[in-house]
Amino acid sequence: MKFFLIFCLFLPSLYAKKPELFLLNVYNKDINVTSWYMSEKLDGIRAYWDGKRLISRAGNDFNAPSFFTKDFPSHELDGELWSKREEFSNINSIVSTQDDKTRWSELTYNIFEVPNAKGGLLKRLSLVKESKYLKVIKQIKVRDNQHLKEYLKELEKKGAEGLVVRDGSLNYYTQRSDNALKVKSFYDAECEVVAYTKGRGKYRDMVGSLVCKMQDDNMIKVGSGLSDKQRANPPQIGAIITFKYYGLTSNGNPRFPVFLRIRKLNALEND
């Protein structure tokens, strides 16, 4: 009987239902996005509000305090838990904590979709009533591909991750589609830290680079982008990191890999 009761307590987490979401494909310059809508791609944690609970892409509950969600509507929302640019590690730490809920006051829930609502994108977003912790991500109509390129450059100078462009004329849909694209001036990927190389010169007593295994089992070294603090206390062996790169070498390996952040396993859910 005792075992049955314990099993029942864990049953909901074992069968967490994943929300049906729209996902992004990758933009290329041959795609004409004139009259689509572009918005900043926030580097936070994707979250789905089902009208009662704030859940992850995997269907797991976020431990959001009541003061954070008290003004959320009874209808569904899809967006990003975020604080500011270049602060993913802090955002991940806040949503992962089980103790100090006051840190949630540093975050806002930034909406880019109202699931299952009627009409085009702007009409759906107009249903969101903003509050202290609930914001709508600004949507800008694309004049042409040059306009897109200029806005991307402007935001990246400020530390933004990139842009999202969407065909705003369509009704709500889910799954991955060429009607919703992520736009960046670089590529990014993830790999597992398996070893370190020793630093040289001023980094003599620190880590020189992270030796990482890609998903295809190829090995790369990621040294650029590491701060002095990270070289002294590098990501642990087995950690998953995100790095950016600029195309591929003739051998098919990422060219000029640059460390971006530690991507903890429980945060591998934002698009």
C-alpha positions as CSV (number, residue, x, y, z in Angstrom):
1,M,0.0,0.0,0.0
2,K,2.8,2.4,0.9
3,F,4.6,1.7,-2.4
4,F,1.3,2.4,-4.3
5,L,0.9,5.8,-2.6
6,I,4.5,6.8,-3.4
7,F,4.0,5.7,-7.0
8,C,0.8,7.8,-7.3
9,L,2.7,10.9,-6.0
10,F,5.2,10.6,-8.8
11,L,2.7,9.5,-11.5
12,P,2.0,13.0,-12.9
13,S,5.7,13.8,-13.5
14,L,6.3,10.4,-15.1
15,Y,3.5,11.1,-17.6
16,A,4.0,14.9,-18.1
17,K,2.1,15.9,-21.3
18,K,4.2,18.0,-23.6
19,P,2.3,21.0,-25.0
20,E,1.9,21.2,-28.8
21,L,4.1,24.1,-30.0
22,F,5.2,25.8,-33.2
23,L,8.9,25.4,-33.8
24,L,11.4,27.4,-35.9
25,N,13.3,26.5,-39.0
26,V,16.4,28.4,-40.1
27,Y,16.2,31.4,-42.4
28,N,18.2,31.7,-45.5
29,K,18.5,34.8,-47.8
30,D,16.7,33.1,-50.6
31,I,13.4,33.2,-48.6
32,N,11.4,36.3,-49.2
33,V,10.0,37.5,-45.9
34,T,8.6,40.9,-47.1
35,S,5.4,41.7,-45.1
36,W,6.2,39.1,-42.5
37,Y,6.7,40.1,-38.9
38,M,10.1,40.2,-37.1
39,S,10.9,40.3,-33.4
40,E,13.9,39.8,-31.2
41,K,14.7,36.2,-30.4
42,L,15.1,36.3,-26.6
43,D,17.7,34.0,-25.1
44,G,15.7,32.8,-22.2
45,I,13.6,29.7,-21.2
46,R,10.5,28.9,-23.3
47,A,7.4,28.4,-21.2
48,Y,3.8,27.5,-21.9
49,W,0.9,28.8,-19.8
50,D,-2.0,26.4,-20.1
51,G,-4.4,28.7,-18.2
52,K,-3.5,27.4,-14.8
53,R,0.1,26.2,-14.9
54,L,3.4,27.4,-16.3
55,I,5.1,24.4,-17.9
56,S,8.2,23.7,-20.0
57,R,8.4,22.3,-23.5
58,A,8.8,18.9,-21.9
59,G,5.5,19.3,-20.0
60,N,7.1,19.8,-16.6
61,D,5.9,22.5,-14.1
62,F,8.0,25.5,-13.4
63,N,8.1,26.4,-9.8
64,A,6.7,29.9,-10.4
65,P,5.4,31.8,-7.4
66,S,1.9,33.1,-7.2
67,F,2.9,36.7,-7.3
68,F,4.5,36.1,-10.7
69,T,1.4,34.4,-12.3
70,K,-1.5,36.2,-10.5
71,D,-2.3,38.4,-13.5
72,F,-2.0,35.7,-16.1
73,P,-5.2,35.0,-18.1
74,S,-7.3,31.9,-18.1
75,H,-6.4,31.3,-21.8
76,E,-3.2,29.8,-23.1
77,L,0.1,31.7,-23.7
78,D,3.4,30.8,-25.3
79,G,6.5,32.8,-24.6
80,E,9.9,33.2,-23.0
81,L,11.0,33.6,-19.4
82,W,13.6,36.3,-19.6
83,S,15.4,39.1,-17.8
84,K,17.8,40.8,-20.1
85,R,20.3,40.1,-22.9
86,E,23.3,37.9,-22.3
87,E,22.0,36.6,-19.0
88,F,20.9,33.0,-19.8
89,S,22.8,31.4,-17.0
90,N,21.1,33.6,-14.4
91,I,17.6,33.0,-16.0
92,N,18.2,29.2,-15.9
93,S,19.3,29.4,-12.3
94,I,16.2,31.3,-11.3
95,V,13.7,29.0,-12.9
96,S,15.6,25.9,-11.6
97,T,15.6,27.0,-7.9
98,Q,13.3,25.3,-5.5
99,D,14.0,27.7,-2.6
100,D,14.4,31.4,-3.2
101,K,11.2,32.3,-5.2
102,T,11.8,36.0,-4.7
103,R,14.3,35.8,-7.5
104,W,11.5,35.4,-10.0
105,S,10.9,39.1,-9.6
106,E,13.9,39.6,-11.9
107,L,12.0,37.9,-14.7
108,T,9.2,38.7,-17.1
109,Y,7.1,36.3,-19.2
110,N,7.4,37.6,-22.8
111,I,4.6,36.4,-25.1
112,F,5.1,35.6,-28.8
113,E,2.0,33.5,-29.3
114,V,-1.6,32.9,-28.0
115,P,-2.2,29.2,-28.8
116,N,-5.6,28.3,-30.3
117,A,-6.8,31.9,-30.6
118,K,-8.5,33.0,-33.8
119,G,-7.1,35.3,-36.5
120,G,-3.6,36.3,-37.6
121,L,-0.6,36.8,-35.4
122,L,-1.3,40.4,-34.4
123,K,-4.9,39.7,-33.6
124,R,-3.9,36.8,-31.4
125,L,-1.3,38.9,-29.5
126,S,-3.8,41.7,-29.0
127,L,-5.7,39.4,-26.6
128,V,-2.8,39.7,-24.1
129,K,-3.2,42.3,-21.3
130,E,0.3,43.3,-20.2
131,S,1.1,43.6,-16.5
132,K,4.2,43.8,-14.4
133,Y,5.4,40.3,-15.2
134,L,3.5,39.7,-18.5
135,K,4.8,41.4,-21.7
136,V,4.2,41.1,-25.4
137,I,7.2,40.9,-27.7
138,K,7.2,43.7,-30.2
139,Q,6.5,42.7,-33.7
140,I,7.8,44.8,-36.7
141,K,6.6,44.4,-40.3
142,V,9.4,43.5,-42.6
143,R,9.7,46.0,-45.5
144,D,12.2,43.8,-47.4
145,N,15.2,41.5,-46.8
146,Q,17.5,44.5,-46.4
147,H,15.3,45.8,-43.6
148,L,15.6,42.5,-41.9
149,K,19.4,42.5,-42.3
150,E,19.7,46.0,-40.9
151,Y,17.5,45.3,-37.9
152,L,19.4,42.1,-37.1
153,K,22.7,44.0,-37.2
154,E,21.3,46.7,-34.9
155,L,20.1,44.2,-32.3
156,E,23.2,42.0,-32.4
157,K,25.3,45.1,-31.6
158,K,23.2,45.3,-28.4
159,G,23.9,41.7,-27.5
160,A,20.7,40.1,-28.9
161,E,20.8,36.5,-29.9
162,G,19.0,37.1,-33.2
163,L,15.6,37.5,-34.8
164,V,12.4,35.5,-35.4
165,V,10.4,36.1,-38.6
166,R,6.9,34.8,-39.0
167,D,4.2,34.9,-41.6
168,G,1.7,36.8,-39.5
169,S,-1.3,36.3,-41.9
170,L,-1.7,32.6,-40.9
171,N,-4.0,31.1,-38.3
172,Y,-2.4,29.5,-35.3
173,Y,-0.5,26.2,-36.1
174,T,1.9,23.9,-34.4
175,Q,5.0,21.9,-35.4
176,R,8.1,23.0,-37.3
177,S,7.4,25.1,-40.4
178,D,9.1,27.4,-42.9
179,N,6.5,30.0,-41.9
180,A,8.5,30.7,-38.7
181,L,12.2,31.1,-39.0
182,K,15.2,32.0,-36.7
183,V,17.6,34.5,-38.1
184,K,21.2,34.9,-36.9
185,S,24.5,36.1,-38.4
186,F,26.2,32.9,-37.0
187,Y,25.3,29.3,-36.4
188,D,25.2,27.7,-33.0
189,A,25.3,24.1,-31.7
190,E,25.8,22.1,-28.6
191,C,28.5,19.7,-27.5
192,E,29.6,17.8,-24.4
193,V,32.8,18.7,-22.5
194,V,35.0,15.7,-22.2
195,A,38.4,17.1,-21.3
196,Y,40.5,20.3,-21.1
197,T,43.7,21.6,-22.6
198,K,46.2,23.6,-20.4
199,G,46.4,27.3,-20.9
200,R,49.6,29.1,-22.0
201,G,51.0,32.5,-21.2
202,K,48.7,34.5,-18.9
203,Y,46.4,31.5,-18.8
204,R,49.2,29.1,-17.8
205,D,47.5,28.0,-14.6
206,M,44.1,27.9,-16.2
207,V,42.2,26.1,-18.8
208,G,43.2,26.9,-22.4
209,S,40.2,25.3,-24.1
210,L,37.4,22.9,-23.7
211,V,37.7,19.6,-25.5
212,C,34.2,18.7,-26.7
213,K,32.3,15.9,-28.4
214,M,29.7,16.8,-31.0
215,Q,26.5,14.8,-31.6
216,D,28.2,13.1,-34.6
217,D,31.1,12.1,-32.2
218,N,33.6,14.5,-33.9
219,M,35.9,16.3,-31.4
220,I,36.5,20.0,-31.3
221,K,38.3,22.5,-29.0
222,V,36.4,25.6,-27.8
223,G,38.6,28.2,-26.2
224,S,37.5,31.6,-27.5
225,G,34.7,33.2,-25.6
226,L,35.8,31.9,-22.2
227,S,36.2,34.5,-19.5
228,D,39.1,34.4,-17.0
229,K,36.6,33.3,-14.3
230,Q,35.5,30.4,-16.6
231,R,39.0,29.4,-17.4
232,A,39.8,29.2,-13.7
233,N,36.5,27.3,-13.0
234,P,35.6,25.7,-16.3
235,P,32.3,23.8,-17.0
236,Q,32.4,20.3,-15.5
237,I,33.3,17.3,-17.5
238,G,30.0,16.0,-18.9
239,A,28.4,19.5,-19.1
240,I,26.6,20.5,-22.2
241,I,27.7,23.8,-23.6
242,T,26.4,26.0,-26.5
243,F,29.0,27.6,-28.9
244,K,28.7,29.7,-32.0
245,Y,30.6,29.2,-35.2
246,Y,30.9,30.6,-38.7
247,G,30.4,27.9,-41.2
248,L,32.2,24.6,-41.6
249,T,35.8,23.7,-42.5
250,S,36.7,21.5,-45.4
251,N,36.6,18.6,-42.9
252,G,33.1,19.4,-41.9
253,N,34.0,20.8,-38.5
254,P,32.7,24.1,-37.1
255,R,34.9,27.0,-38.1
256,F,36.0,29.4,-35.3
257,P,34.0,28.0,-32.4
258,V,33.3,30.5,-29.6
259,F,31.9,29.5,-26.2
260,L,28.5,31.1,-25.4
261,R,27.2,29.4,-22.3
262,I,26.6,26.3,-20.3
263,R,23.4,24.8,-21.4
264,K,22.2,22.7,-18.4
265,L,20.3,19.5,-19.3
266,N,17.1,20.7,-17.7
267,A,17.2,23.8,-19.8
268,L,17.6,22.1,-23.2
269,E,14.0,23.1,-24.0
270,N,14.1,26.5,-25.6
271,D,14.2,26.7,-29.3
